[in-house]
Amino acid sequence: MNTDRNGCSTCEKGQEHYEKIRMPNNKRINGVQYDYRDQDGELFSTVAINLYVARQRKADWLVKKLVKQYQDDPNCKPELWIESAGVNEEEKELFLIMVKQTVLGMRLSDLSLKDICEELTDIRKDLTAINDFNEGGINFGELSQRTNFLPSDKHRLEWAQSILQEEKIKRNREQN
């Protein structure tokens, strides 16, 4: 980008920079190079066909980051993360919905009731394996054969289990 120094983005925290470019894979098509630096100083960068697509990618990236924080810290409120991420007023409500509707990288709206039940079964198996490891019933090798999660992921799994359970109850009520 023209604003880069020595190939590094100069994008400030909570700000975005973008400029029109020729797409690398097709010299006849214009696109946008887009940088956004969140309040933590982490840089998101993408090349997209237009500014709308670039901002959508940034939104997806931010939501994944916010969801991980939300899952890892039960005392924190997603509203505070969204505010600290530098999301503007127009986007805040959308981000809040997206954060609350994303569980372990999955959007609840994309899951059928059957998918939710299968995910709940998988989470129960993962939690059982982690509990067995924590109680000394299995070693780390056996744990890694039974689940892709680490013992430190237990809180995140319990959080996901509660969200999926609530969604299952809600959908069962809607069907009746």
N, CA, C and O of each residue as an XYZ file, in Angstrom:
704
protein
N       0.835     -1.172      0.000
C       0.000      0.000      0.000
C       0.883      1.238      0.000
O       2.025      1.195      0.456
N       0.359      2.321     -0.504
C       1.131      3.563     -0.541
C       1.486      4.070      0.858
O       2.489      4.762      1.033
N       0.668      3.726      1.847
C       0.911      4.201      3.212
C       1.888      3.324      3.981
O       2.300      3.682      5.084
N       2.265      2.179      3.417
C       3.197      1.274      4.097
C       4.597      1.893      4.180
O       4.996      2.683      3.324
N       5.331      1.514      5.233
C       6.736      1.908      5.379
C       7.585      0.657      5.402
O       7.395     -0.215      6.250
N       8.513      0.567      4.480
C       9.395     -0.598      4.380
C       8.605     -1.894      4.310
O       9.006     -2.906      4.885
N       7.489     -1.862      3.611
C       6.665     -3.062      3.444
C       5.775     -3.396      4.622
O       5.105     -4.429      4.608
N       5.747     -2.535      5.661
C       4.926     -2.776      6.850
C       3.771     -1.783      6.897
O       3.940     -0.605      6.584
N       2.626     -2.257      7.281
C       1.451     -1.400      7.376
C       1.624     -0.349      8.471
O       2.152     -0.639      9.545
N       1.179      0.858      8.192
C       1.215      1.943      9.176
C      -0.167      2.176      9.774
O      -0.414      3.196     10.418
N      -1.038      1.246      9.558
C      -2.419      1.365     10.036
C      -2.434      1.476     11.573
O      -1.849      0.643     12.265
N      -3.098      2.498     12.087
C      -3.195      2.732     13.533
C      -4.239      1.807     14.159
O      -5.091      1.263     13.457
N      -4.172      1.632     15.478
C      -5.150      0.810     16.197
C      -6.560      1.338     15.967
O      -6.805      2.541     16.057
N      -7.490      0.418     15.666
C      -8.887      0.773     15.460
C      -9.164      1.453     14.133
O     -10.263      1.966     13.920
N      -8.190      1.467     13.239
C      -8.330      2.151     11.957
C      -8.237      1.161     10.804
O      -7.749      0.041     10.959
N      -8.717      1.601      9.646
C      -8.588      0.814      8.430
C      -7.914      1.660      7.363
O      -8.101      2.876      7.321
N      -7.134      1.027      6.507
C      -6.539      1.645      5.329
C      -6.908      0.756      4.152
O      -6.917     -0.470      4.267
N      -7.209      1.373      3.034
C      -7.452      0.590      1.830
C      -7.125      1.430      0.613
O      -7.162      2.660      0.649
N      -6.803      0.732     -0.467
C      -6.560      1.416     -1.731
C      -6.921      0.469     -2.867
O      -6.841     -0.753     -2.744
N      -7.315      1.075     -3.963
C      -7.664      0.296     -5.150
C      -6.385     -0.212     -5.801
O      -5.378      0.493     -5.870
N      -6.448     -1.441     -6.271
C      -5.303     -2.076     -6.927
C      -5.790     -2.891     -8.116
O      -6.990     -3.104     -8.290
N      -4.864     -3.334     -8.910
C      -5.159     -4.335     -9.936
C      -5.018     -5.696     -9.263
O      -4.026     -5.949     -8.580
N      -5.995     -6.565     -9.450
C      -5.955     -7.875     -8.799
C      -4.746     -8.670     -9.284
O      -4.451     -8.686    -10.479
N      -4.042     -9.334     -8.354
C      -2.817    -10.048     -8.717
C      -3.039    -11.183     -9.722
O      -2.177    -11.455    -10.558
N      -4.193    -11.839     -9.635
C      -4.427    -12.990    -10.511
C      -5.051    -12.598    -11.849
O      -5.154    -13.439    -12.742
N      -5.472    -11.332    -12.008
C      -6.065    -10.881    -13.263
C      -5.818     -9.384    -13.386
O      -6.481     -8.584    -12.725
N      -4.885     -9.015    -14.211
C      -4.457     -7.619    -14.320
C      -5.550     -6.701    -14.884
O      -5.405     -5.480    -14.822
N      -6.631     -7.252    -15.425
C      -7.700     -6.417    -15.980
C      -8.796     -6.100    -14.965
O      -9.691     -5.307    -15.255
N      -8.740     -6.706    -13.784
C      -9.789     -6.504    -12.776
C      -9.240     -5.668    -11.627
O      -8.154     -5.932    -11.110
N     -10.007     -4.655    -11.239
C      -9.634     -3.838    -10.082
C     -10.088     -4.527     -8.803
O     -11.050     -5.295     -8.800
N      -9.388     -4.243     -7.735
C      -9.738     -4.778     -6.428
C      -9.333     -3.791     -5.355
O      -9.063     -2.623     -5.633
N      -9.295     -4.278     -4.125
C      -8.955     -3.440     -2.983
C      -7.967     -4.193     -2.106
O      -8.176     -5.362     -1.781
N      -6.884     -3.512     -1.723
C      -6.032     -4.039     -0.665
C      -6.488     -3.347      0.605
O      -6.630     -2.125      0.634
N      -6.720     -4.129      1.661
C      -7.366     -3.619      2.866
C      -6.576     -4.035      4.099
O      -6.212     -5.202      4.242
N      -6.309     -3.089      4.983
C      -5.671     -3.353      6.276
C      -6.562     -2.814      7.385
O      -7.168     -1.752      7.246
N      -6.636     -3.544      8.472
C      -7.342     -3.083      9.665
C      -6.530     -3.538     10.874
O      -6.164     -4.710     10.971
N      -6.248     -2.622     11.790
C      -5.531     -2.979     13.011
C      -6.498     -2.843     14.179
O      -7.059     -1.771     14.408
N      -6.694     -3.946     14.925
C      -7.634     -3.896     16.049
C      -6.996     -3.202     17.243
O      -5.832     -2.807     17.190
N      -7.757     -3.056     18.313
C      -7.285     -2.322     19.485
C      -6.136     -3.030     20.199
O      -5.402     -2.402     20.962
N      -5.974     -4.342     19.958
C      -4.854     -5.089     20.538
C      -3.577     -4.895     19.733
O      -2.501     -5.321     20.153
N      -3.698     -4.249     18.575
C      -2.543     -4.042     17.711
C      -2.364     -5.117     16.660
O      -1.425     -5.052     15.867
N      -3.254     -6.116     16.636
C      -3.154     -7.190     15.652
C      -3.669     -6.697     14.300
O      -4.720     -6.062     14.219
N      -2.917     -6.996     13.246
C      -3.244     -6.512     11.907
C      -4.008     -7.561     11.121
O      -3.622     -8.729     11.088
N      -5.096     -7.137     10.487
C      -5.817     -7.977      9.533
C      -5.600     -7.352      8.169
O      -5.769     -6.144      8.002
N      -5.227     -8.166      7.194
C      -4.961     -7.658      5.855
C      -5.556     -8.621      4.840
O      -5.483     -9.838      5.008
N      -6.144     -8.069      3.785
C      -6.719     -8.907      2.742
C      -6.720     -8.162      1.416
O      -6.619     -6.936      1.375
N      -6.834     -8.910      0.352
C      -7.062     -8.359     -0.985
C      -8.404     -8.921     -1.420
O      -8.627    -10.131     -1.365
N      -9.301     -8.035     -1.855
C     -10.657     -8.460     -2.212
C     -11.110     -7.746     -3.479
O     -10.482     -6.787     -3.929
N     -12.195     -8.225     -4.037
C     -12.737     -7.670     -5.274
C     -13.304     -6.259     -5.058
O     -13.311     -5.439     -5.976
N     -13.788     -5.985     -3.815
C     -14.286     -4.639     -3.501
C     -14.217     -4.400     -1.998
O     -13.921     -5.312     -1.226
N     -14.492     -3.166     -1.595
C     -14.381     -2.789     -0.186
C     -15.397     -3.541      0.676
O     -15.094     -3.897      1.815
N     -16.590     -3.785      0.148
C     -17.615     -4.505      0.899
C     -17.114     -5.908      1.284
O     -17.257     -6.319      2.436
N     -16.538     -6.629      0.344
C     -16.033     -7.982      0.603
C     -14.875     -7.928      1.609
O     -14.778     -8.778      2.494
N     -14.009     -6.938      1.469
C     -12.885     -6.796      2.413
C     -13.398     -6.563      3.829
O     -12.904     -7.169      4.780
N     -14.387     -5.688      3.968
C     -14.941     -5.416      5.300
C     -15.682     -6.621      5.855
O     -15.680     -6.842      7.066
N     -16.310     -7.398      4.997
C     -16.986     -8.620      5.448
C     -15.969     -9.623      5.979
O     -16.206    -10.279      6.993
N     -14.840     -9.739      5.293
C     -13.771    -10.623      5.766
C     -13.235    -10.147      7.116
O     -12.980    -10.953      8.011
N     -13.068     -8.828      7.252
C     -12.619     -8.271      8.540
C     -13.632     -8.615      9.628
O     -13.249     -8.994     10.735
N     -14.924     -8.486      9.318
C     -15.968     -8.797     10.301
C     -15.883    -10.260     10.723
O     -15.976    -10.562     11.913
N     -15.711    -11.161      9.780
C     -15.589    -12.586     10.106
C     -14.367    -12.840     10.983
O     -14.440    -13.600     11.948
N     -13.241    -12.204     10.649
C     -12.008    -12.344     11.432
C     -12.211    -11.834     12.850
O     -11.836    -12.497     13.817
N     -12.808    -10.649     12.968
C     -13.036    -10.065     14.285
C     -13.972    -10.916     15.120
O     -13.743    -11.107     16.315
N     -15.029    -11.431     14.497
C     -15.985    -12.262     15.230
C     -15.298    -13.512     15.758
O     -15.508    -13.887     16.912
N     -14.481    -14.167     14.935
C     -13.770    -15.364     15.404
C     -12.868    -15.031     16.587
O     -12.796    -15.783     17.559
N     -12.189    -13.903     16.493
C     -11.305    -13.482     17.578
C     -12.118    -13.172     18.835
O     -11.741    -13.579     19.934
N     -13.218    -12.461     18.678
C     -14.051    -12.095     19.820
C     -14.695    -13.325     20.456
O     -14.795    -13.416     21.679
N     -15.128    -14.262     19.629
C     -15.753    -15.483     20.155
C     -14.753    -16.274     20.983
O     -15.104    -16.794     22.042
N     -13.517    -16.370     20.518
C     -12.504    -17.094     21.295
C     -12.314    -16.425     22.656
O     -12.228    -17.112     23.674
N     -12.250    -15.100     22.682
C     -12.108    -14.390     23.946
C     -13.339    -14.604     24.819
O     -13.225    -14.808     26.028
N     -14.504    -14.556     24.206
C     -15.769    -14.718     24.922
C     -15.844    -16.097     25.568
O     -16.298    -16.238     26.704
N     -15.401    -17.097     24.844
C     -15.448    -18.461     25.356
C     -14.408    -18.691     26.443
O     -14.646    -19.454     27.379
N     -13.264    -18.042     26.327
C     -12.173    -18.276     27.276
C     -12.349    -17.540     28.598
O     -11.731    -17.922     29.592
N     -13.165    -16.506     28.638
C     -13.328    -15.709     29.853
C     -14.810    -15.564     30.181
O     -15.480    -14.708     29.602
N     -15.340    -16.381     31.098
C     -16.773    -16.367     31.383
C     -17.237    -15.081     32.066
O     -18.436    -14.799     32.079
N     -16.323    -14.299     32.630
C     -16.713    -13.081     33.334
C     -16.804    -11.867     32.429
O     -17.299    -10.819     32.843
N     -16.336    -11.996     31.208
C     -16.318    -10.854     30.300
C     -17.601    -10.832     29.466
O     -18.154    -11.880     29.132
N     -18.049     -9.666     29.147
C     -19.269     -9.486     28.363
C     -18.882     -9.182     26.917
O     -17.984     -8.374     26.679
N     -19.555     -9.823     25.937
C     -19.191     -9.589     24.531
C     -19.344     -8.122     24.136
O     -18.633     -7.648     23.249
N     -20.255     -7.399     24.777
C     -20.438     -5.987     24.461
C     -19.143     -5.216     24.708
O     -18.809     -4.305     23.951
N     -18.410     -5.578     25.770
C     -17.163     -4.891     26.086
C     -16.079     -5.198     25.061
O     -15.303     -4.314     24.699
N     -16.017     -6.449     24.586
C     -15.027     -6.792     23.568
C     -15.308     -6.048     22.283
O     -14.398     -5.516     21.648
N     -16.587     -6.014     21.901
C     -16.948     -5.348     20.654
C     -16.558     -3.879     20.731
O     -16.042     -3.310     19.769
N     -16.808     -3.278     21.875
C     -16.433     -1.882     22.073
C     -14.913     -1.720     22.011
O     -14.411     -0.799     21.367
N     -14.185     -2.613     22.677
C     -12.721     -2.509     22.700
C     -12.103     -2.841     21.348
O     -10.967     -2.450     21.079
N     -12.831     -3.556     20.494
C     -12.307     -3.902     19.173
C     -12.386     -2.731     18.204
O     -11.858     -2.807     17.095
N     -13.041     -1.646     18.615
C     -13.127     -0.479     17.749
C     -14.212     -0.591     16.697
O     -14.141      0.079     15.667
N     -15.222     -1.427     16.935
C     -16.330     -1.572     15.995
C     -17.204     -0.326     16.094
O     -17.533      0.126     17.191
N     -17.579      0.228     14.933
C     -18.380      1.449     14.968
C     -19.813      1.163     15.412
O     -20.245      0.011     15.454
N     -20.533      2.219     15.740
C     -21.895      2.096     16.297
C     -22.834      1.326     15.379
O     -23.656      0.541     15.851
N     -22.718      1.544     14.067
C     -23.608      0.875     13.109
C     -23.396     -0.633     13.102
O     -24.336     -1.395     12.875
N     -22.159     -1.065     13.351
C     -21.839     -2.489     13.276
C     -22.001     -3.214     14.611
O     -22.031     -4.444     14.637
N     -22.104     -2.474     15.725
C     -22.080     -3.103     17.055
C     -23.147     -4.172     17.239
O     -22.844     -5.274     17.697
N     -24.381     -3.863     16.891
C     -25.469     -4.823     17.093
C     -25.262     -6.074     16.252
O     -25.488     -7.189     16.723
N     -24.833     -5.892     15.012
C     -24.560     -7.031     14.134
C     -23.444     -7.902     14.716
O     -23.558     -9.127     14.730
N     -22.368     -7.274     15.195
C     -21.261     -8.024     15.782
C     -21.715     -8.775     17.024
O     -21.332     -9.928     17.224
N     -22.519     -8.141     17.855
C     -23.000     -8.789     19.069
C     -23.798    -10.042     18.721
O     -23.620    -11.085     19.351
N     -24.661     -9.950     17.738
C     -25.443    -11.114     17.298
C     -24.510    -12.192     16.756
O     -24.664    -13.372     17.072
N     -23.544    -11.782     15.941
C     -22.625    -12.757     15.348
C     -21.801    -13.468     16.420
O     -21.597    -14.680     16.339
N     -21.324    -12.722     17.430
C     -20.535    -13.335     18.498
C     -21.379    -14.331     19.277
O     -20.937    -15.449     19.542
N     -22.583    -13.936     19.643
C     -23.434    -14.823     20.436
C     -23.923    -16.020     19.638
O     -24.274    -17.048     20.219
N     -23.952    -15.903     18.317
C     -24.456    -16.986     17.481
C     -23.349    -17.890     16.938
O     -23.615    -18.745     16.092
N     -22.127    -17.718     17.404
C     -21.010    -18.530     16.930
C     -20.484    -19.382     18.086
O     -20.127    -18.864     19.144
N     -20.443    -20.680     17.866
C     -19.987    -21.620     18.893
C     -18.894    -22.491     18.287
O     -19.115    -23.176     17.288
N     -17.708    -22.457     18.905
C     -16.567    -23.250     18.436
C     -16.361    -23.105     16.924
O     -16.075    -24.082     16.231
N     -16.509    -21.880     16.425
C     -16.284    -21.611     15.014
C     -17.457    -21.935     14.107
O     -17.351    -21.787     12.889
N     -18.578    -22.376     14.674
C     -19.758    -22.721     13.878
C     -20.855    -21.689     14.130
O     -21.043    -21.239     15.261
N     -21.559    -21.324     13.099
C     -22.691    -20.424     13.265
C     -23.938    -21.261     13.530
O     -24.260    -22.179     12.776
N     -24.630    -20.927     14.610
C     -25.827    -21.694     14.976
C     -26.847    -21.710     13.854
O     -27.523    -22.715     13.636
N     -26.957    -20.598     13.142
C     -27.949    -20.523     12.065
C     -27.655    -21.522     10.948
O     -28.560    -21.885     10.197
N     -26.407    -21.972     10.824
C     -26.043    -22.947      9.790
C     -26.278    -24.391     10.231
O     -26.169    -25.308      9.417
N     -26.599    -24.604     11.509
C     -26.746    -25.952     12.045
C     -28.212    -26.365     12.110
O     -29.066    -25.602     12.561
N     -28.487    -27.568     11.659
C     -29.831    -28.127     11.830
C     -29.948    -28.659     13.254
O     -28.951    -28.741     13.972
N     -31.148    -29.016     13.660
C     -31.345    -29.595     14.984
C     -30.545    -30.890     15.114
O     -29.982    -31.169     16.173
N     -30.492    -31.677     14.045
C     -29.706    -32.916     14.048
C     -28.220    -32.596     14.244
O     -27.535    -33.272     15.012
N     -27.723    -31.566     13.548
C     -26.317    -31.158     13.704
C     -26.014    -30.765     15.149
O     -24.969    -31.118     15.695
N     -26.949    -30.027     15.761
C     -26.766    -29.585     17.146
C     -26.671    -30.790     18.073
O     -25.814    -30.834     18.956
N     -27.553    -31.766     17.872
C     -27.525    -32.979     18.703
C     -26.210    -33.738     18.523
O     -25.653    -34.252     19.493
N     -25.712    -33.810     17.285
C     -24.440    -34.491     17.026
C     -23.283    -33.741     17.677
O     -22.383    -34.360     18.243
N     -23.301    -32.418     17.599
C     -22.252    -31.615     18.237
C     -22.275    -31.807     19.755
O     -21.224    -31.919     20.386
N     -23.475    -31.846     20.338
C     -23.593    -32.063     21.783
C     -23.004    -33.417     22.177
O     -22.321    -33.524     23.195
N     -23.264    -34.442     21.379
C     -22.703    -35.772     21.640
C     -21.180    -35.727     21.574
O     -20.498    -36.291     22.429
N     -20.648    -35.049     20.547
C     -19.192    -34.940     20.409
C     -18.575    -34.187     21.582
O     -17.528    -34.582     22.094
N     -19.216    -33.112     22.004
C     -18.695    -32.326     23.126
C     -18.703    -33.150     24.405
O     -17.757    -33.083     25.190
N     -19.762    -33.928     24.623
C     -19.814    -34.799     25.810
C     -18.638    -35.783     25.809
O     -18.018    -36.019     26.846
N     -18.338    -36.354     24.639
C     -17.211    -37.287     24.522
C     -15.892    -36.569     24.809
O     -15.028    -37.101     25.505
N     -15.743    -35.354     24.267
C     -14.518    -34.583     24.501
C     -14.359    -34.254     25.982
O     -13.270    -34.390     26.539
N     -15.442    -33.824     26.613
C     -15.385    -33.485     28.045
C     -15.090    -34.718     28.899
O     -14.360    -34.626     29.886
N     -15.649    -35.862     28.530
C     -15.371    -37.104     29.254
C     -13.889    -37.452     29.156
O     -13.271    -37.835     30.150
N     -13.318    -37.318     27.959
C     -11.890    -37.601     27.782
C     -11.037    -36.649     28.624
O     -10.084    -37.080     29.274
N     -11.372    -35.370     28.615
C     -10.614    -34.387     29.404
C     -10.736    -34.690     30.896
O      -9.748    -34.621     31.627
N     -11.943    -35.024     31.351
C     -12.133    -35.373     32.768
C     -11.339    -36.622     33.139
O     -10.731    -36.676     34.208
N     -11.343    -37.635     32.254
C     -10.563    -38.843     32.506
C      -9.078    -38.511     32.635
O      -8.389    -39.051     33.500
N      -8.587    -37.619     31.769
C      -7.181    -37.207     31.831
C      -6.901    -36.450     33.132
O      -5.910    -36.721     33.810
N      -7.772    -35.509     33.477
C      -7.577    -34.706     34.692
C      -7.586    -35.559     35.960
O      -6.916    -35.232     36.939
N      -8.343    -36.645     35.937
C      -8.426    -37.530     37.096
C      -7.344    -38.600     37.085
O      -7.285    -39.430     37.992
N      -6.485    -38.590     36.064
C      -5.382    -39.555     35.994
C      -5.762    -40.888     35.404
O      -4.969    -41.828     35.457
N      -6.958    -41.000     34.841
C      -7.412    -42.270     34.278
C      -6.782    -42.607     32.944
O      -6.702    -43.780     32.580
N      -6.333    -41.602     32.205
C      -5.673    -41.830     30.913
C      -4.467    -40.897     30.828
O      -4.400    -39.877     31.515
N      -3.506    -41.274     29.961
C      -2.338    -40.416     29.771
C      -2.582    -39.466     28.592
O      -3.620    -39.531     27.934
N      -1.600    -38.577     28.337
C      -1.789    -37.570     27.297
C      -1.932    -38.195     25.912
O      -2.707    -37.704     25.091
N      -1.202    -39.259     25.646
C      -1.317    -39.947     24.360
C      -2.733    -40.465     24.133
O      -3.284    -40.336     23.040
N      -3.315    -41.051     25.176
C      -4.693    -41.555     25.065
C      -5.681    -40.404     24.910
O      -6.665    -40.511     24.179
N      -5.406    -39.302     25.608
C      -6.269    -38.128     25.473
C      -6.270    -37.628     24.032
O      -7.324    -37.334     23.469
N      -5.076    -37.536     23.440
C      -4.989    -37.011     22.076
C      -5.619    -37.956     21.052
O      -5.980    -37.521     19.958
N      -5.756    -39.232     21.385
C      -6.448    -40.171     20.500
C      -7.966    -40.008     20.597
O      -8.688    -40.278     19.637
N      -8.439    -39.566     21.756
C      -9.890    -39.452     21.985
C     -10.471    -38.084     21.649
O     -11.670    -37.969     21.396
N      -9.636    -37.045     21.644
C     -10.148    -35.698     21.379
C      -9.055    -34.819     20.799
O      -7.869    -35.074     21.011
N      -9.451    -33.780     20.062
C      -8.512    -32.801     19.534
C      -8.325    -31.633     20.497
O      -7.518    -30.739     20.244
N      -9.068    -31.643     21.595
C      -9.018    -30.545     22.550
C      -8.037    -30.854     23.675
O      -7.770    -32.014     23.989
N      -7.513    -29.802     24.265
C      -6.604    -29.923     25.403
C      -7.374    -29.710     26.702
O      -8.477    -29.163     26.677
N      -6.820    -30.126     27.827
C      -7.500    -29.876     29.100
C      -7.807    -28.390     29.328
O      -8.797    -28.058     29.979
N      -6.970    -27.504     28.799
C      -7.223    -26.068     28.957
C      -8.453    -25.596     28.183
O      -8.927    -24.482     28.407
N      -8.978    -26.426     27.277
C     -10.170    -26.075     26.504
C     -11.468    -26.462     27.214
O     -12.554    -26.256     26.674
N     -11.359    -27.019     28.419
C     -12.551    -27.523     29.108
C     -13.614    -26.441     29.276
O     -14.789    -26.677     28.994
N     -13.211    -25.263     29.731
C     -14.192    -24.185     29.929
C     -14.887    -23.833     28.611
O     -16.102    -23.636     28.578
N     -14.112    -23.757     27.529
C     -14.683    -23.416     26.220
C     -15.699    -24.469     25.783
O     -16.755    -24.134     25.246
N     -15.381    -25.730     26.014
C     -16.304    -26.806     25.652
C     -17.576    -26.755     26.493
O     -18.675    -26.961     25.978
N     -17.425    -26.482     27.784
C     -18.611    -26.377     28.650
C     -19.486    -25.202     28.218
O     -20.713    -25.297     28.238
N     -18.855    -24.099     27.829
C     -19.601    -22.941     27.335
C     -20.358    -23.313     26.062
O     -21.546    -23.016     25.933
N     -19.668    -23.963     25.122
C     -20.305    -24.371     23.866
C     -21.452    -25.337     24.131
O     -22.499    -25.256     23.489
N     -21.253    -26.249     25.077
C     -22.299    -27.214     25.424
C     -23.551    -26.488     25.930
O     -24.668    -26.837     25.549
N     -23.368    -25.494     26.775
C     -24.537    -24.776     27.319
C     -25.262    -23.992     26.229
O     -26.492    -23.957     26.211
N     -24.514    -23.360     25.317
C     -25.136    -22.600     24.220
C     -25.910    -23.549     23.302
O     -27.046    -23.263     22.924
N     -25.291    -24.675     22.948
C     -25.964    -25.637     22.066
C     -27.190    -26.246     22.734
O     -28.207    -26.475     22.079
N     -27.098    -26.507     24.031
C     -28.241    -27.062     24.765
C     -29.408    -26.078     24.741
O     -30.552    -26.475     24.518
N     -29.123    -24.796     24.971
C     -30.172    -23.768     24.918
C     -30.804    -23.702     23.528
O     -32.024    -23.600     23.397
N     -29.969    -23.761     22.501
C     -30.466    -23.703     21.123
C     -31.322    -24.930     20.809
O     -32.338    -24.814     20.123
N     -30.927    -26.089     21.297
C     -31.704    -27.319     21.084
C     -33.080    -27.189     21.725
O     -34.088    -27.526     21.104
N     -33.130    -26.705     22.956
C     -34.404    -26.508     23.651
C     -35.282    -25.518     22.881
O     -36.472    -25.762     22.679
N     -34.694    -24.413     22.459
C     -35.432    -23.381     21.722
C     -36.030    -23.941     20.435
O     -37.195    -23.688     20.127
N     -35.236    -24.699     19.686
C     -35.737    -25.251     18.425
C     -36.791    -26.333     18.663
O     -37.746    -26.442     17.894
N     -36.627    -27.133     19.716
C     -37.653    -28.130     20.024
C     -38.982    -27.460     20.345
O     -40.038    -27.946     19.939
N     -38.934    -26.346     21.072
C     -40.170    -25.592     21.378
C     -40.800    -25.050     20.114
O     -42.021    -25.082     19.963
N     -39.970    -24.548     19.197
C     -40.491    -23.987     17.950
C     -41.162    -25.049     17.094
O     -42.120    -24.757     16.378
N     -40.666    -26.279     17.161
C     -41.250    -27.367     16.372
C     -42.597    -27.810     16.930
O     -43.456    -28.283     16.187
N     -42.779    -27.659     18.232
C     -44.034    -28.112     18.867
C     -45.097    -27.058     18.830
O     -46.204    -27.280     19.319
